[in-house]
Amino acid sequence: MPGALDGIKVLEVTQIIAGPMCGVMLSDLGADVIKIESAAGDGMRLLGQFAPHESKGYHVFNRGKRGIVLNLQNADGRAVVHRLIREMDVFLINARPGVPERLGIDYDSLRPLNPSLIYLENTAYGPSGPSAHRAGADIIAQAYSGLMAGDEKVDEHGGPDLITATTPADFAAAMTSSIAVCAALFHRERTGEGQKIDTSLLAGAMMLQNAFASRLPVSDAIMLQPVLDGLAAVRERGGSYREMLAAKGGIRALVGGAFLLYYGGYQTSDGAIMLGCVTPTNRNQVRDALGLGPDDDPTDSGDFNAMAEDSAEIVARVRALISERFAADTTENWVAKLDQAGAPAAQVNMPEEMVDDPQVQALGIMVDLEHPITGPETMVGPPFDMSATPTAARGSSPPLDGDTDEVLAQYGYSAEEIASLRASGAVGIGSG
């Protein structure tokens, strides 16, 4: 069965993660995604390359697409875009501010050629405002949005440290971009009207921390104002970044130390385990599994006062006891006991090992692909299933210049025209 976006044609001029990952998501839904690169290729091709122009990162963020090489500095190369765009449904770009206009591939230039076109532009800071012109990257969006400070990590020099588990602003932007494109396609289906979509790394990063970035006056006077006052005091006396984080607090300060006894992690005899217990019932389930009685942990009793002077000492004593119990047995045994009790808990896995995880395999999250140059590979596939319009990884990432001739021929270029474009440097790896 075809995917939900079967028949939708996407042309993308994207690089690194945010833009390319949006293209992957649209491909998973059935769209035919054609990626335009320069002769040098997407910069991701060079990050950790294991063969010329091939890297694991490029393969991950560009699977399921076809790839063509165009020299957009060349008038004939730009003319190819203008010819192809007449038959496209969607155009994706995440270039630096001002680049689309200089290349003549901005919305105002392409819309007259295809009024029903859905044009998505992803930038660091969005299309307007005092920072709209600034260059950016995921790490910059992490810093500017407050997401980095919200993660509360400090490097060995006392300065801010980036979120390293993933690129959260990039992925948030990719997800919001793909959702927006699908919504715009639905709107066009009803009205025939195309439109421009603007997304940004900043907006994506803000979405990820909406509970901290939002304002709610009825509660902020109690919860937020002390934080703002504390930050102002640290800045005024020239305090350190670490002191600013302490004044800010975060989720730990928001929920309190006793809550985090059962909403956090512990070492076991052979690894680590994470608890996600929010309700008293769940916390009691953990206590039962650990063999803890009311005298061992009074933090859920009516007599416990989290604001009392000795509360931190009580919490520390209970944490030490819980830590001792968990350290006495294996992760597997503790997970089995907590599962039997009904308490939310999980082993802490390493991402490099998840391809072999039985739950991941049962869901079909991983997909096996064959790259025409580098051979077999196993990739993370579409993150959801659809019964009537199945999602699917449509193939591996394209080799540099691998589909240029095929795509041009599909859209009406003769063999002679293609040869002429290659000779002029407008297309192909000899261009630019």
N, C-alpha and C positions, 0 to 999 in steps of 0.2 A: 504494500500500500504506500502511496506517496506521502511525503511529509506535508505539514500544514502550509508551508510556504513553497510547495512545488510550483514551478513556473515563474517564481519571482527571481528577477535578475539583479544582482548586486555588483556594483563596481566600487572598489575601495582603494584609497591612497592612504594607507595607514602604516604605522610602525610601532615597534616595541610591544606593548601589551594592551592598553585600553581599547584602541581601535581594532587591532587584529582579533582580540578575543570576542568583540561584538560580532565580527564577521564569522568566527567559528560558531557562535550560537545561532546565527541566522542559517548557516550551512546545515547545522544539526537539525534544523526545522524544515530543511528541504530546499532552501534557496540555492541557486547557482551563483557562487561568489567568485568574482574575478579580482585578483589582487594585482595592483600595479606597483612595480618597483623600479628604481633606477638601476643602472648597470652595476652599481656597487652593491645593490640589494638592501633590504631592510637591515638596520643596524643590529637586530637581534641575531642575524645569521653569524655574526662575528663573535658573539658573547659565548665563549666556551665551545667554539667550533671544533669538531672532531674530524671533519673532512672539509675541503674547500666549500665555503658558503653554506655549510650545514652545521647546525647546533641543535641540541635537545630543546632549548628554549624556542627556537624558530619552529621546530616541528610541532611542539605543543600548541603554540598560539596561532598556527596557520594551517592546521589539518583541515581537510575537506574543501580546499579551495583550488582554483586554477590560477596560475601565475603568468603574468606577461611583463616584459621589460619595455618601458617607454622613457624616452628622454623628454621630460616636460619642460626643459629649458629650450628645446627645439620647437619651432613653430609647427613643423610637420608632426612631431610627437603630440603636441597639444591638440592638433587637429584630429588625431586619432581618438582622443577622449571626447571631443565634441561630436564625432561621428558615432561612437559607441553609445554615448549618453542618450541619444534619441530613442534607443530601444531598452534602456535600463529602467528599473523600478526604483532602485535605491542607490544613493551615492554616499559613501562613508569617507571621512577624512579626519585626521587628528594631527595636522601639521602645525608648526609654530604660527602665532598670530601674524596675519599679513601675507603669508605664503600663498594661500589659495588665490588671493586677489592678484598677486604678482604673476602667477602662472595662468591666470584666466580660467581657473576651475572653481571659483567661488559660486555661491548660490545665484547671485545676480547674473553671472555669465552663463550658467548652465540652464537656468529656469526657462529662458526664452526658447531653448532648443527642445525642452521637454517639460511643459507646464505641469504635468502630473507627477513629476519627479519628487521623491522624498529624499531630502538632502540632510544628512546628519553631520554636524561638525562638533568634535570633542576637543576642548582646549583645557589648559590648566585652570584658568580663573573665570572662564565664561566670556561672553561677547561684549560686556559693558562693565563700567565701573573703573575705578582708578588703577586696578591691577590687570585689566583685561589684556593689555599689551605684553605682559610679562611672560617669559618662558617658564616652564615648570616641568616637573616629573613627579612620580609617585611620592618620593621622599620629601619633596617640597610641599606637596599637598598635605602629607602627614603633619609636617611642621606648622604650616600656616593655619590649618583648620583646627588645631588643638588635639588632633587624634594622637600625635606622638606623645604629647604631654599626658594625655589620658592613659596611655600605656604605662607611664610612670617608670620607664627604664632610664638609667643613667650610665654613661660609659665610664671607662677607667679614669678619665680626666675630670669627671664631674659634670660633663656636658650632656645634652640630650642624645639619646640613642634611638636609632630607627627601629621600626617594627620589622623583624626579619623573617617571620614565619611565612609571609606572603607580601604581596603589594596591594594593600587593602583599597587604596584610592583608585588604582587602575581597575581592579575587579569590580568595585562598586560602579564605576563609570561604564564599564563594559556591560554590566547587567542592566543598568538604567537605560543605556543606549539601545540595547536589543528590545527591551520592553517598549520604549518609545517608538521604535521603528514599526513594531507589530501593531501598536495602537494607531499609528499614522496610516499604515496599510489598511486597517479596518475602516478608518475614516474615509480613505480614498475609495474603498469599495462601495461605500454608501453615497458619496458625494461626487466622486471623480476628481477631487481636489488634492493636489500635492501640497507639500509644505516643507519648511526648514525646521530642523530640530537642533537645539543647542544643548549639549551636556558638558559637564566639566569635572575634572578631578576634585575640585574644591567641593562642589555640591554632593558628589558621591561620598567624600570623606565626612561631610557634615551629616549625611543621612545615617552613617554608621554610629554616630554618637548623639543622636537626637535627644536622648534623655538628659544629657549634660548641657547641651548647647541651647536648649529651649528655655523659655521663661514662663513661669506660672506664679503670678504675684501672690496668690493666696498662700502658697507654701514657701516662696523664695525668701520672704522676710525672715523665716526661721532657718531654712536650709542653705540658701544661696548667699545671702548678704554677709554672713560671717566669713565665707570663703573669699568673696570679693574684697572684704576689708583686710583679711589676712594677706592676700596677694599684694594689695596696695602697700601694706606695711613692710613687706619683704622688699619690694622694689624701692621704696623710699629710703631704706637703710642700706641699699646696695647689696642685698643678700644673694646667696647662690641659687643656681637652678634647682639644686636638691632641696633647698629650703622652700622654694616656690612650690615644688611638688608636694612637700609636706603640708604647706598651708592650703593647697588646693584640695587635698584629700582624695577624692575619687570614690569608686564603688566600695572600697573597704571601709572608708569613713561613713559612707551612706548607709550601709547595712549593719555595721557594727561587728566587733570581734567574735561575739558568741555565735552569731549567724554563720560566720565563716568556718566555724568548727566542722560543720557538716555541708559546707558549700566550698569545697577546696580539695587540695590534694595531699597525699601522704606517701611516704616510701614504704614499700613492702620488702620482704626478704630478697626479692629478685627483680624489683622494678618499682613501679609506682601505680597508684590508684587515685581516681578522682571521684569525689562525691558531689551530687547535685541535689541535695535534700533541702527543699524549701518549707515543707509543712512539718508541724510537730509529729504527725504520724510517721513520715519518712525518717525523721531524726530518731524517733523511738525504735524504728526498725534497725537502724545502724547500731544503736546502743545494745539492742538485744543480740545482734550478731557478734558484737564485740564483748558481750558479757558485762556491760556497764549497768550499774544500778543507780537509783536516785541520789545516793550519797556520793557516787563517783562523779556524776555530772548533774549539778543542780540548775544548769542554765535555762532549762525550760520550766522550772518550777515557778509558782506564783511569788515566791520569796526573793527570787533573783532580781536585782536592780542593776541594769546595764550602766546606769549613770553613777553608781556608788563608787567610792574611792578604791575599794578592794575588788571591783569587778574584773579588772585587767589581770590581777593575780589569779583569780579563780579560773578565768578563761585560759591562762597560760598553763595552769596545773592540769586542766582537762585536756588541753591539746597535747601535753606531754604524755598523758596516759593513753590517749587515742593513738598517738604516734608509736608508743611502745607496743601496743597490741597489734597494729598493722605490720610493724617490722618483724613480728614473730612468725609470720606465715607468708606463703607465696601469693602473688597477684591472682593467679588462677583460682586458688582456693577461696580467697576473699571475694572475688567476683561471683563465684558460685554461691557462697553463703548469702551475699547481699541480693543476688537475683532471686534466690529462694525466699528471702524475706520481703521482696517487693520494693527494695530501696533503689533509687536511681544511682548507679555507679558504673564505672567503666575502667578498664585498664588504660594506661597512657601509652599509646602506640607511637612508633616512629613513622613518619610519612613514607620513608624509603621502603618500608616493609609492607605497606598497605595493599600493594598489588596482589599479595597472596592471602589477604584476609578473607575468611570464608563468608562473612556478611557482604563484603564488597563484591566478591565473586557471585554470590547468590543474586544480587541486584543487577548484575551485568554492567556495573559501573565502568569496568575496564574493557577496552576493545582492542582487538588485534588488527593491525594494519600492515601493509607492505609498501615501503618507500621505494621508488624506482631506482634510486642510487644506493641507499644505505641499508635496504633490506627490511626484515621484520622488526616491528616495534609494538609495544603495548602502551596505549594511551588512556587517560581518563576520558570517558565518552560523555554523551549528553547527561545532564544532571536530573532529568525527569523523563518519564514515559507517557505516551499518549496512546490510547487504545485504538482510535479511529485513524489518526494521522501520525504514525510512529516517528519518533526521532531516531537519528542514526548518524554516526560518524561517516561522512561520505567518502573518505579516503585520506591519504597522508598529505603532508604539506607539499607544495609544488617546488620542484627544483628551480633554481634561478633561470629564467628565460625558457622554462620547460614547456609552456603552453602558448607562447606568443603567436606562432604561426597558425596554430589550430584555432585560437580565438579570433584572430583577424580574419581568417577564412570563413569562419562561422558567421561573421557580421559583414560579409560581402566583399572583402578584399581579395583581389585576384593574386595568383602567385607572382605575377610581374610587379604588382603594386607592393607586395610584401618585400620582395627582393629590393625594390627601389628604396623603400623605407629603411631597410637594413643598411643599404649602401650609403644612405645619407646620414646615418647615425641617429635616426629618429626612433628606431626600435632595436631591441636586442642587446646582448651583452657587449657588443662593440660600440654601443652608443655612449654619448656623454664624454 
